[in-house]
């Protein structure tokens, strides 16, 4: 009977918290598994990135940014809004009127809901290919045109990008700048499928505008020409050539840009100098410097002209330092210091008169043969040899 109080004390001890796993019925394995999964997810949830929010569709352009991670299941990237575009207008693009007209016409058709083509702009560097796309967005953003900049490495996400914007009322230009592929890259296959070659139809509010320095977007080797065959007088290119040409052919509109000559280069420079506020006289004086700038860069492109205009205008429009302004308003001390030595040249006529009197003095006392050369001498330096000559003749006579 003495052990009963001890047992009652143990039963009165405070109860310990019971975990969900222990609380689950051990006879049901499903409940045990769900309890453990819930505890694991509760620990991992703070470590996961947030779900990407909907982008600001009022922005004029977007940039595709890779995200990845466990928190973005089904989403490999997100659209980041670009609130401020580069200040480029269609009127700023000089000496590419034909190329500009073709691309603008295609864009107007796209905005009007008419059939339009994907555009591939190729040619020399710095001649306005990328600037033309920026100018289009600035010109037509008020009519619902939007741009999506995609890196070459992210072209594999093109199907997802197109699916993101397919339901939107805006018109989207997927912009790929400086597009080219090296041997072994596979990102161009995703581009081919979006351009033309997939079972799914491309939505009518998406076009692809790409720029490149290569016409066929891929390197071309001389050895590939060896695969070309002649069958019954017809030329059949090899499979490697066909594969590379098939990518560029999926762009419906090809626009080529060519190098500028000197007159076109100077026209671009003059436009940008006037844009920065220089006067016509200052613009005309900058021609030689503009040509030297292009010679040093080895190019007469529009980009080089824009860079020269910025540098030249900044130097001509530099503010005058405050110390220089103060010195310019107080010229009294400097002018007085310079004015005092200016009185010294007044003594030169007196010296000349003294020299003339000293030259005439021996002519009266000496022989006439000696006086004539001295009077006819144009300067004192030439008179010395003549005096020695006359002295010798005088000595000979003696």
C-alpha positions as CSV (number, residue, x, y, z in Angstrom):
1,X,0.0,0.0,0.0
2,X,3.0,2.3,0.4
3,X,3.8,2.3,-3.4
4,X,0.5,3.8,-4.6
5,X,1.4,7.5,-3.9
6,X,4.6,7.2,-5.9
7,X,2.8,5.9,-8.9
8,X,0.3,8.7,-8.6
9,X,3.1,11.3,-8.6
10,X,4.5,10.0,-11.9
11,X,1.1,10.2,-13.5
12,X,0.8,13.8,-12.5
13,X,3.9,14.9,-14.5
14,X,3.3,17.5,-17.3
15,X,2.5,16.0,-20.7
16,X,5.2,16.4,-23.5
17,X,4.3,17.8,-27.0
18,X,3.4,15.0,-29.4
19,X,4.7,15.3,-32.9
20,X,2.4,14.8,-35.9
21,X,4.2,11.6,-36.8
22,X,3.6,10.1,-33.3
23,X,0.0,11.4,-33.3
24,X,-0.7,9.6,-36.5
25,X,-2.1,6.2,-36.4
26,X,0.9,3.8,-36.7
27,X,-1.4,1.3,-38.4
28,X,-2.0,3.6,-41.4
29,X,1.3,4.2,-43.5
30,X,-0.4,6.9,-45.6
31,X,-1.0,9.1,-42.6
32,X,2.6,8.7,-41.5
33,X,3.9,9.7,-44.9
34,X,1.7,12.8,-45.2
35,X,2.7,13.9,-41.7
36,X,6.4,13.6,-42.6
37,X,5.9,15.4,-45.9
38,X,4.1,18.3,-44.2
39,X,7.0,18.8,-41.8
40,X,9.6,18.7,-44.6
41,X,7.7,21.3,-46.7
42,X,7.3,23.6,-43.6
43,X,11.1,23.7,-43.3
44,X,11.8,24.2,-47.0
45,X,9.2,26.9,-47.7
46,X,11.2,29.8,-46.3
47,X,14.1,28.9,-48.6
48,X,12.1,28.9,-51.8
49,X,12.0,32.1,-54.0
50,X,8.7,33.8,-54.4
51,X,6.4,33.1,-57.3
52,X,7.2,35.7,-60.1
53,X,4.6,38.5,-60.2
54,X,2.8,39.6,-63.3
55,X,4.9,42.2,-65.2
56,X,3.9,45.8,-65.8
57,X,2.3,45.5,-69.2
58,X,2.2,49.3,-69.6
59,X,6.0,49.4,-69.9
60,X,7.3,49.9,-73.5
61,X,9.7,47.0,-73.4
62,X,10.7,43.9,-71.4
63,X,13.8,41.8,-70.9
64,X,13.7,38.0,-70.5
65,X,15.6,37.0,-67.3
66,X,16.4,33.4,-66.4
67,X,15.3,32.4,-63.0
68,X,15.0,28.6,-62.5
69,X,15.0,27.1,-59.0
70,X,12.5,25.0,-57.2
71,X,10.1,27.9,-56.6
72,X,9.5,28.4,-60.3
73,X,8.1,25.0,-61.3
74,X,7.1,25.3,-65.0
75,X,8.7,28.7,-65.4
76,X,12.3,29.1,-66.5
77,X,12.3,32.9,-66.6
78,X,10.4,36.0,-66.1
79,X,9.7,39.3,-68.0
80,X,11.4,42.3,-66.4
81,X,9.9,45.7,-67.4
82,X,12.2,48.3,-69.0
83,X,10.6,51.6,-68.1
84,X,13.0,53.9,-70.0
85,X,14.0,53.3,-73.6
86,X,17.1,54.7,-75.4
87,X,16.2,58.1,-76.8
88,X,16.3,57.2,-80.5
89,X,13.9,58.5,-83.2
90,X,13.3,57.5,-86.7
91,X,14.3,61.0,-87.8
92,X,17.7,60.5,-86.2
93,X,18.6,57.6,-88.5
94,X,20.3,59.2,-91.5
95,X,21.3,57.7,-94.9
96,X,19.4,54.4,-94.4
97,X,16.1,55.7,-95.9
98,X,15.4,52.6,-98.0
99,X,16.0,50.1,-95.2
100,X,14.0,52.3,-92.7
101,X,11.0,52.5,-95.1
102,X,10.8,48.7,-95.5
103,X,11.0,47.9,-91.8
104,X,8.6,50.7,-90.9
105,X,6.1,49.5,-93.5
106,X,6.2,45.9,-92.1
107,X,5.7,47.2,-88.6
108,X,2.7,49.3,-89.6
109,X,1.1,46.2,-91.2
110,X,1.8,44.3,-88.0
111,X,0.1,46.9,-85.9
112,X,-2.9,47.1,-88.2
113,X,-3.6,43.4,-87.9
114,X,-2.4,42.7,-91.5
115,X,0.0,39.9,-92.4
116,X,3.6,40.8,-91.6
117,X,7.0,39.0,-91.8
118,X,9.7,38.3,-89.3
119,X,12.7,40.6,-90.1
120,X,16.4,39.8,-90.3
121,X,18.7,42.9,-90.5
122,X,22.2,42.1,-91.6
123,X,25.2,44.1,-92.7
124,X,28.2,46.1,-91.5
125,X,28.5,47.1,-87.9
126,X,27.3,50.4,-86.5
127,X,25.0,51.3,-89.3
128,X,21.7,51.5,-87.5
129,X,20.3,48.0,-87.2
130,X,19.7,47.9,-83.5
131,X,18.9,51.7,-83.4
132,X,16.1,51.1,-85.9
133,X,14.4,48.7,-83.5
134,X,14.7,51.2,-80.6
135,X,13.3,53.9,-82.8
136,X,10.3,51.7,-83.7
137,X,9.5,51.2,-80.1
138,X,9.7,54.9,-79.4
139,X,7.5,55.7,-82.4
140,X,4.8,53.1,-82.0
141,X,4.6,52.3,-78.2
142,X,1.5,54.5,-78.0
143,X,-0.2,52.2,-80.5
144,X,0.4,49.1,-78.4
145,X,3.8,48.0,-79.7
146,X,6.0,46.3,-77.1
147,X,9.5,44.8,-77.3
148,X,11.0,41.7,-75.6
149,X,14.7,41.5,-75.6
150,X,16.0,37.9,-75.5
151,X,19.6,36.8,-75.2
152,X,21.0,34.3,-77.7
153,X,21.6,31.8,-74.8
154,X,17.9,32.1,-73.8
155,X,16.4,31.3,-77.3
156,X,15.5,27.9,-76.0
157,X,12.8,29.6,-73.9
158,X,11.1,31.2,-77.0
159,X,8.1,28.8,-76.9
160,X,7.5,29.8,-73.2
161,X,7.9,33.5,-74.0
162,X,5.4,33.2,-76.8
163,X,3.0,31.4,-74.6
164,X,3.2,34.1,-71.9
165,X,2.2,36.9,-74.3
166,X,-0.2,35.0,-76.6
167,X,-3.3,36.2,-74.7
168,X,-2.3,39.8,-74.4
169,X,-3.9,42.6,-76.6
170,X,-0.5,44.3,-77.3
171,X,1.8,43.6,-80.2
172,X,5.2,42.2,-79.3
173,X,8.5,42.3,-81.1
174,X,10.9,39.6,-79.8
175,X,14.2,41.3,-80.4
176,X,17.5,39.3,-80.7
177,X,20.5,41.6,-81.1
178,X,23.8,40.5,-82.7
179,X,22.4,37.1,-83.4
180,X,24.9,34.5,-84.7
181,X,25.6,30.8,-83.9
182,X,28.8,28.9,-83.7
183,X,29.3,25.3,-84.6
184,X,27.8,22.9,-82.1
185,X,25.2,25.4,-80.7
186,X,21.7,24.0,-80.5
187,X,19.7,27.2,-79.6
188,X,19.1,28.0,-83.2
189,X,16.8,24.9,-83.4
190,X,14.3,26.6,-81.0
191,X,14.4,29.7,-83.1
192,X,13.7,27.7,-86.2
193,X,10.6,26.1,-84.6
194,X,9.2,29.4,-83.5
195,X,9.8,31.0,-86.9
196,X,8.3,28.3,-89.0
197,X,8.4,24.6,-88.4
198,X,6.4,23.8,-85.3
199,X,3.0,22.2,-85.2
200,X,1.7,25.0,-83.0
201,X,0.8,28.2,-84.7
202,X,2.6,31.3,-83.8
203,X,0.1,33.9,-82.2
204,X,-0.7,36.9,-84.5
205,X,0.6,39.4,-81.9
206,X,4.3,38.2,-82.0
207,X,7.0,38.9,-84.5
208,X,10.8,38.3,-84.3
209,X,13.2,41.1,-85.3
210,X,16.8,40.0,-85.3
211,X,20.1,41.7,-86.2
212,X,23.3,40.1,-87.2
213,X,26.6,40.7,-89.0
214,X,26.2,37.3,-90.8
215,X,23.7,36.9,-93.5
216,X,23.1,33.2,-92.7
217,X,23.6,33.6,-89.0
218,X,26.1,30.7,-88.9
219,X,29.8,30.3,-89.8
220,X,30.4,29.2,-93.4
221,X,33.5,27.2,-94.2
222,X,35.2,26.7,-97.5
223,X,35.3,23.0,-97.0
224,X,31.5,22.9,-97.1
225,X,31.6,23.8,-100.8
226,X,33.2,20.5,-101.5
227,X,29.9,18.8,-100.6
228,X,28.2,20.6,-103.5
229,X,27.3,18.2,-106.4
230,X,26.4,18.7,-110.0
231,X,23.6,16.4,-111.2
232,X,22.5,16.7,-114.8
233,X,23.9,20.2,-115.0
234,X,22.1,21.3,-111.8
235,X,23.9,22.4,-108.6
236,X,22.9,20.7,-105.4
237,X,24.4,22.2,-102.2
238,X,25.6,19.9,-99.4
239,X,23.6,19.2,-96.3
240,X,25.7,21.5,-94.2
241,X,25.0,24.4,-96.4
242,X,21.3,23.6,-96.6
243,X,21.1,23.4,-92.8
244,X,22.6,26.9,-92.4
245,X,20.6,28.6,-95.1
246,X,17.3,27.1,-93.8
247,X,17.6,29.2,-90.7
248,X,17.9,32.6,-92.4
249,X,15.3,31.7,-95.0
250,X,12.6,31.4,-92.3
251,X,12.8,35.2,-91.9
252,X,10.4,36.6,-94.4
253,X,12.0,40.0,-94.8
254,X,15.8,40.5,-95.3
255,X,17.2,44.0,-94.9
256,X,20.8,44.6,-95.7
257,X,22.9,47.5,-94.4
258,X,26.0,48.8,-96.2
259,X,29.1,50.8,-95.1
260,X,28.8,54.6,-95.3
261,X,30.9,56.8,-97.5
262,X,32.5,60.0,-96.4
263,X,29.6,62.3,-97.3
264,X,27.1,60.1,-95.4
265,X,29.4,59.9,-92.4
266,X,29.7,63.7,-92.3
267,X,25.9,64.1,-92.7
268,X,25.4,61.9,-89.6
269,X,28.1,63.9,-87.7
270,X,26.4,67.2,-88.6
271,X,23.0,66.0,-87.5
272,X,24.2,65.0,-84.1
273,X,26.3,68.1,-83.6
274,X,23.2,70.2,-84.3
275,X,21.3,67.9,-81.9
276,X,23.8,68.9,-79.2
277,X,23.2,72.6,-79.9
278,X,26.3,73.6,-81.9
279,X,26.0,76.5,-84.4
280,X,26.4,76.0,-88.2
281,X,29.8,77.7,-88.0
282,X,31.0,75.3,-85.3
283,X,29.7,72.4,-87.2
284,X,31.6,73.4,-90.3
285,X,34.8,73.8,-88.3
286,X,34.4,70.3,-86.9
287,X,34.7,68.5,-90.3
288,X,38.5,67.9,-90.2
289,X,38.3,66.6,-86.6
290,X,35.4,64.3,-87.6
291,X,37.5,62.8,-90.4
292,X,40.5,62.4,-88.2
293,X,38.3,60.7,-85.6
294,X,37.0,58.2,-88.2
295,X,40.5,57.6,-89.5
296,X,41.7,56.7,-86.0
297,X,38.8,54.3,-85.5
298,X,39.2,52.7,-88.9
299,X,35.4,53.1,-89.6
300,X,33.0,55.7,-90.9
301,X,29.9,54.1,-89.3
302,X,27.0,55.9,-87.7
303,X,28.1,54.7,-84.3
304,X,31.5,56.3,-84.8
305,X,29.8,59.6,-85.9
306,X,27.6,59.6,-82.8
307,X,30.6,59.0,-80.5
308,X,32.6,61.8,-82.1
309,X,29.6,64.2,-81.8
310,X,29.3,63.5,-78.1
311,X,33.0,64.1,-77.5
312,X,33.3,67.2,-79.6
313,X,30.1,68.8,-78.3
314,X,31.2,68.1,-74.7
315,X,34.5,69.9,-75.2
316,X,33.0,72.9,-77.0
317,X,30.2,73.3,-74.4
318,X,32.5,72.9,-71.3
319,X,31.7,75.5,-68.6
320,X,34.3,78.2,-67.9
321,X,36.0,77.7,-64.5
322,X,35.2,80.3,-61.8
323,X,38.8,81.4,-61.4
324,X,39.1,82.2,-65.1
325,X,36.0,84.4,-64.9
326,X,37.4,86.3,-62.0
327,X,40.7,86.9,-63.8
328,X,38.9,88.1,-66.9
329,X,37.0,90.7,-64.9
330,X,40.2,92.2,-63.3
331,X,42.6,93.1,-66.2
332,X,44.0,96.3,-64.6
333,X,47.1,94.9,-63.0
334,X,48.1,92.8,-66.1
335,X,47.6,95.7,-68.5
336,X,49.6,98.1,-66.5
337,X,52.5,95.6,-66.2
338,X,52.5,95.2,-70.0
339,X,52.0,98.8,-70.8
340,X,55.2,100.1,-69.0
341,X,57.8,98.2,-71.1
342,X,56.0,99.3,-74.2
343,X,57.6,102.8,-73.9
344,X,61.1,101.4,-74.4
345,X,61.0,101.1,-78.3
346,X,60.8,105.0,-78.4
347,X,64.6,105.2,-78.0
348,X,65.3,103.4,-81.3
349,X,65.0,106.5,-83.5
350,X,67.5,108.4,-81.4
351,X,70.0,105.5,-81.7
352,X,69.5,105.5,-85.5
353,X,70.2,109.3,-85.7
354,X,73.3,108.9,-83.6
355,X,74.5,106.1,-85.9
356,X,73.9,108.2,-89.0
357,X,75.9,111.2,-87.6
358,X,78.8,108.9,-86.6
359,X,78.8,107.4,-90.1
360,X,78.9,110.8,-91.8
361,X,81.7,112.2,-89.6
362,X,84.6,110.2,-91.2
363,X,83.3,111.0,-94.7
364,X,84.2,114.7,-94.3
365,X,87.8,114.1,-93.1
366,X,88.7,111.0,-95.0
367,X,89.1,110.1,-98.8
368,X,86.1,110.2,-101.1
369,X,86.6,106.6,-102.1
370,X,86.0,105.6,-98.5
371,X,82.9,107.7,-98.0
372,X,81.0,106.4,-101.0
373,X,80.8,102.7,-100.0
374,X,79.7,103.7,-96.5
375,X,76.9,105.9,-97.7
376,X,75.6,103.3,-100.1
377,X,75.8,100.3,-97.7
378,X,72.3,98.9,-97.0
379,X,73.2,97.6,-93.5
380,X,76.0,97.7,-91.0
381,X,76.9,94.1,-91.5
382,X,77.7,94.5,-95.1
383,X,79.6,97.8,-94.5
384,X,82.4,96.0,-92.6
385,X,83.9,94.1,-95.5
386,X,83.9,97.2,-97.7
387,X,85.8,99.2,-95.0
388,X,88.5,96.6,-94.9
389,X,88.7,96.6,-98.7
390,X,89.1,100.3,-98.8
391,X,91.7,100.2,-96.0
392,X,93.8,97.8,-98.0
393,X,93.6,100.0,-101.1
394,X,94.6,103.0,-99.0
395,X,97.6,101.0,-97.6
396,X,98.6,100.0,-101.1
397,X,98.6,103.5,-102.2
398,X,100.9,104.5,-99.4
